């Protein structure tokens, strides 16, 4: 493993359920493509538990940012998260080579459809930011499902990029039908919701990232509607 040294630059809770962290990686030699993940190992931990000091994280920031890497995780009471919140800024960590199966496809003439649940949004933030910054002509649709509005990470980012990028459409949905302030869709992502916006199911590359049950259900929906399995990229969490 060709691991690089990076340094904790900042950390904060971006909502009650999501912890964001930033690492300085300039001059480390680390490289990645939009949608990839890497293993972070804390080299100066204060807290230790049975899960160890390493975690796999998808990059949340665009490769255009050559100085800082952003990652997010559920705001759980784990030793790793306690370390992120309590370690002095500048603490050392190592990062593995990048990898993963949900790398943004190269042909920007082929649409991208992201079907995402919960913290699975992390690699999509990276891909959408990269495509928007690069002014790439991908037709992109993001379907993002959460139980309630306050669990949505990067909601404002995606609204901003939808305004900046004429090729990107954001379709958030929540389960909480009692939320009178919510102006978007309610309920689980399903075939009917997809077909309102995707006219030809056979054209896009699909990215399914989120809880295992959601990913499996949506994979089955796509296959039953004639999507070629080679056009489906999967990442399951939990």
N, C-alpha and C positions, 0 to 999 in steps of 0.2 A: 504493500500500500504506500503510495507516494503522497504522504500527508503534508500539509502546509500549516504554518503558524499564522493565526489571526488573533485579534485583540478585541475584547468586549468594549464597545464604544458607547452604547446607551441601551436602555430597557424601559418599558412602561406597559401598563395595562391599557389596551386600546378600547376595551369594554370590560364588563364584569367577567367575561368568559374567555378572553383572549389576551395572552401575553405576547408582546412583540419585543424582539431583541435585534440589535444592530452590531455588526462586527466590522472592524477596520481590516480590509484585506489587501490594500494597495501594497505593491512590491512583493506579494506572497507567491505570485505565479499561478494562483488558482484561476481556473476558467470554467465556464458552464454555458449551457444553452437554455433558452427559455423553457421552463417546465421540468427541469431536472431537480434532483435532490442530492444531498451529501450528508455524511456523518460528522457531527460536531462532538468533540471530546473536550471536556473542561480539564485543564491541566493543573489547576490550583484550587480544587474544590474545598469548600468549608463543610458541606453536608454530603453524606454518602448513604445510599440505600441499596437494596438488593438489585435494583435495575441498573446500577452503575452510573458512570459519568458521561456516557455517550448516548446520543439520540440521532435518529435520521430526521432531517428537515428538508422540505422543499424550499428553494429560494423564492422569496416573495418579491424581491426587487429585480429590476431589469439588468441584463448584462451591460447596458450602457453606463450604469453607475460603476465606475472602475475603482472606487475607493471604499464603498460601504455595502455590505451584504445585510439584507433584512430577512429574518425568519419569524414565524409565529407558531404558537402552540396553545393548546387549551390551558387555561389558568388553573391547573391542578396543584394540589398540595404535595408535590414530589420534591425529592432532594435536588434534582436538576433545576427545577424552577426556582426553588429557594436560593440556590447558588446564583442563578441569573439575577435575581432581585437584590442579593446581598453582597456579591463579589465587588471589589473595587473596580471602577472603570479602568480599562487597560490590562485587566487580567488576561492571561494567555489561554488560548484554546487551539486545538488542531482541527483541520478540516480535511476529509478524505477527497479522493477524486469524485467528480460528479457522475451521476448515473440516473437511470429511471426510464420508464416506458411511456411517459406522457409528454415527450418533447414536442414542441410546436413543429408541425410539418412544414417543409420547405416551400412547397408550391402555393404561393399566395393566391392563385386563381381558384383554389379549392376552398370552399367555406369551412369554417371551424365552428362547431357547436359544443359548448361546454355545459354539461349537466352535473351540477355540483351540490353537495350537501355539507353543511357545517364548515369545519376547519379545512376541508378539502379545497377551499377557495384559494389557498396559499399559492400553488403553482400557477393558477389562472391569473392572479394579480400580476405575476411576473410576465406572463405571455401577453396579456392585454396591454400592459404598460409598454412592453418592448415594441409591439406592433404599432401602437399609437405614436410613440416617440420616433419610430423609424418611418412613419407614414406609409406603411405597407398596405396594399389593397385587399387584405383578407376581409371577406364578409364574415363577421363574428357575431354569434348569439350566445349570451350567457344566461342560462337558467339556474338560479341560485335559491335553494330551499333552506329554510330555518324554522325552528319551532315558533319563535317570536322575533319581533323586529330588533330587539336590543342584542340578540346573539349574532347579528350579521356583522362580519368583519369587512372593512374596506368599502362599506356601502357608499360613502361619499366619493371615494376614489372612482368607483365605477360610474356613478352619475356624472362626474366631471369628464371622464374619458368618453362617455356617450355623447356629450356636447362637443368635444374636441374632434372626435373621430366619426366621420359620417358612415363608416362601414361597420361600426360596433353598436349592437343593441343589447340592452340590459333588461332582463325579465326576472326580477326578484319575486319570491312568494313565501308566505308564512302560513303556519297552521292555525294561528290564533285569529279566528273570525270575529272575536269581540274587540279587536283593536280598531277603534273608530278613526284613528289618525292615519292608518295605513292606506295608501293610495294605489297599491299594486295588486297582484294576484294573491288569492288565498288557496291553500290546499297543497297536496303533494304534486310534484311534477308528474305529468302523465301524457299519454298519447295525444289527447285533445289539446292540451296546453302547447305541446310541441308543434302540432299541425296548424295552429293559429299563425305561426311565424315561419315554419319551415315548409315550403311548398313542395320541394322534391327531396324526400328522405334519402335518396340514393347518392346525392352529390357530396354532402359534407364529410369531413372527418369528425368523429364524435369523441369527446373526452369525458369519461365518467369517473369522478373522483368524490369519495365520501364514504359514509358508513357502508359496510358490506351488504346489508339487506337492500339499501337503496340502489347501490351499483348493480346488484344482481337483477333486481326488478327492471331497472331501466335498460340493462343489456338485453333482457328477454323481450322487452317492448320493441327495441330497435330491430332485433333479429326477426321477430314476427312480422315486422313491417318492411322486410326486404332489404335491410341494411347489410352489406357485405361485412362479415366478421373482421376482415382486414382493415376496415375503416373505423374500428372501435378501439380506443385506447383506454385501459382500465387502471385505476389505483384504488385499492380498498383500505379503509381505516377502521380499526376496531373489529 
